[in-house]
Amino acid sequence: MKTKKALLIVDVQNDFCPGGSLAIKEGNDIVPVINELMDKVDVVITTQDWHPEGSTHFEDWPVHCVADTKGSELNPKLNKQKIDQKVLKGTRDDNPGYSAFDATNISLEDYLKEQDVGSLYVVGLATDYCVRASALDALKLGFHTYVVTDAIAAVNLKEGDGKKALQEMYKAGGILIEAKDV
């Protein structure tokens, strides 16, 4: 039986935070909550969009998180010393890399199993895209998946997209909790 808890910090990168090319207004607000959660788990993992220049992904989105740029870096206020593993995704044109499980530098599923992780706490940006895709994939793979609702923020291209994503994750078996309950 897998017993450890892992925190999956999805795409808390400069380009998704205020001032970035695809900024989410509340992007900076969730960082202190995430930093506090790091002390409540056994393993801390971050994901980063890591797109090549000229990616076809930019046909649908503004240019963001180009590999090795300031925009692709993790938010400077995120406590990087507690990160055990970094996951890079969206590195190829054939896969936009919404899910953390689309990582190209490691197999996230294998890593979690090697670390004896049974429960995954998903936080980060954006609720209606990469958080959603990562949580749904975690559920399909059999991880007890929690979405920490005060440690996520949505793009909301259409009004209510974030709420719809939360409902979808909940219906798929995800547990919606607040940070104080972790």
N, C-alpha and C positions, 0 to 999 in steps of 0.2 A: 504494500500500500504506500502510495506516494504521500509524504507528510509535510514537505516544506511549502512555504508561501513565497511567491515571487511577485514583485511589482514590475509591471510592464509599462514603461513611460513612453508613450507614442508621440513622436515628432514634436517635441517641445524645442523647436528650432527658431532661430532669429527671423526667418522669412514668414513664419506663422504667428509671430508676436507683433505688437504694435511697432510700427516703423518698418516692418518687413514688406516684401512684395505681394504677399497673400495673407495679410495680417488679420487675425481674429482679435477683436476688441479686448476680450478677456484673457488673451494669451499669457500675459504676465501675472494675472491675478491667481492663477492656479499653481504657480511655482512654489510659493511657501507651503501650500497644502501638500504638494508632492514631496518636498524636502522632509516634512514631518513624517510622512508615510514610510520613508526609507528605513527608519528605525524600527518599524513594526513588521518587517519581512526578513526572510533569510537570503533572498537573491534579488538584486536590482538590475534590470535590463532597460536599455534605452533603444529606441528605433530612430533612424534618421532617413528621411528622403535623401537620396544621393543621386540625383538625375544627371545624365551626361548633357553637355552643352548641345543645344539644338534638338533635344528629345522630342519625339512626336507627342509626348504627354503635354507639351506646351501648346498643342493645337486646341486643347480643351481648357487649359488653365494659364494664367499669367506665368511667366518664367519665375521659377522659385527653386530653392534648395539645389542649385547646381553644385555638383561635387567639388569639394575643396574651396568653397567660397565662404565669405562671412555669413551669408544667408543660410548656408547649410549647417553652420555650427549650432551646437546646443545653446539654449538660453544661458547667458552668463551667470544668472542667479541660481541656476540649478546646481545642487551639490554634487559635483562630478566625482569627488573622492569616494563616494559610496557606490558607484556604478561598477558592477561585476562584468557586464558584457554589453558591447555595442553591436547593434544589428543594423546593417545597411540594406535599403530596399529601393526599388525604382531605378536600379542601376542600368537597366536594359530597356530598349524601346519596345520589346515584345510584351512587357508587363509593367503597368503603371506603379505597382508596388504599394497598393493600398494597405494590405495586410502585413503585419509583422512576420507572418509565416511565409511571405514571399521573399524573405531575406536572401541575399545572394552571397554574403560572406560566411554564413553558417546556416545549419539547419536548426531553426529555433525549436522545433519539436524535439529533435534529438538532444539539444542542449538542456531543455527543461527536464527531460527524462533522466539524463545523466546527473542532474542536480537534485533529483528526487522530488521535483515539484509536483504537487497535486492541485494546489489552489493558485490561481492567477488573478491578480488585482490590476485591472486595466485603467490607466489614467492618460491624460494628454490631449492632443489636438489631431484632428477635429472629430468631435462626437459623431457627426453625420458622414464621415468618410473613413479615415484610417483607424480610429478607435472602433467604430462599428465593424469594419471588416476584420480587424484583429480579434475582437471579442467573439464574433460569429465563428471564425476559424478555430479559436481555442475551444469553443463549445463542441464543434464537430469532432475535434480530436480527443474529447473526453476530459478536459481540464475543468475543475470547478472554477467557474469564471464569474468574477465580481467586477462590476463597473462602478467606480467611485464617482458619484454624481457631482460632488463639489470639487473635483479635481480634473474636470473635462470642460471643454468649451466647443461650441459648434460654429461652423461657417454660416449655416442658414441661408444658402443661396435663395431658397424659397422659404417663406415664413413657416416655421414649425418643423423644418427638416431635422433639427436636433431632437425634438420630442418624438418624432416618428422613429428615428434611429434608436432611441431609448426603448420605445415600445417593441420594436423588432428584436432587440437584444433580449429583453425580458421574455417575450413570447418564445424565444429559442432556448430559454433556460438560464439566461444570465441573471445574476442577483444584483439588484441595484441597491447600493448602500452609500452612506456618507463616510468620510474619513474617520470621524470619531468612533465609528462602529467597526473599524478594521482591527 
